[in-house]
């Protein structure tokens, strides 16, 4: 059966059940391999793009003997530059809208760094800020159907775990912390004197997780009007929303299996990578899933996944969606995870119909 048929059926059924029309809108057309990482380079996680050139930037999240890299690809999927970051794993990326630099969450060093977008193998890496140690958030109460509640205690984790970033219209940079359950802000991140000061905007129990994968606050996306910051919580399978006027945090949607990177398309639809179900989902204004795209198909002859496998981060470039396939085995290697069979790692492109 043509792989597109189930996707098209899912789109039609979702549109019919929600009363949503896709006429004149951009809808997923197909998933294809955009680029394969160089041999020996593993676990692509963060992704961003230069909107002026269409260049795609990818960061790797490797704890093994392999060096982590920041990679640059052109619109044709050709590797044009790579910068070695050694043994420190990297997570989210963001593109500076006014300084044309790539901002990097250096997970291993608990730092935000940046580098010029035209980098080469020897370009200097600049430290922007180091995230603070603030400890674990307060306990969380979760209700049960019988009216009782369970108390979740997050322990004493004090490791600052920068994950994703998002610029607002004023050039302030928001950063998520997956372990300490926090959102930070670096004011005027593109122009501040380094090291820049870091403000803890909010630390909240909803931003931490006792679940799996063991990452709380993760992907970030700002609403069109800049009033609401959406935050994925991977281990809780949730997308949250934060009112930036009050810092109030509420649950936007549930049951996104491994909610990871999130991004708005140019029509204002919020898309989320569900890393544990190997798909990307679209959410309407009420947090309801209105479309699903992608699936894991197989491991190809070259050892690379065909389709999506542990999709981690999303970026939209000129109408198309680009996705990193992290394809990492998170449980002990006992031969029961598809990711254990991967030998080469990929970036997917999802072409969007209607542009």
Buried (B, 14 or more C-beta within 10 A) or exposed (E): EEEEEEBBEBBEEBBEEBEBEBEEBBBBBBBBBBBBBEEEBBBBBBBBBBEEBBBBBBBBBBBEEEBBBBBBBBBEBEBBBBBEBEEBBBBBBBBBEEBBBBBBBBBBBBBBBBBBBBBEEEBEBBBBBBBBEBBBBEEBEEEEEEEEEEEBEBEEBEEBBBBBBBBBEEBBBBBBBBBBBBBBBBBEBBEBEEBBEBEBBBBBBBBBBBBBBEBBBBBBBBBEEEEBBBBBBBBBBBBBBBEBEEEEBEEBBEEBBBBBBBBBBEBEBBBBBBBBBBBBBBBBEEBBBBBBBBBBBEBBEEEBBBBBBBBBBBBBBEBBBBBBBBBBBBEEEEEEBBBEBBEBBBBBBBBBEEE
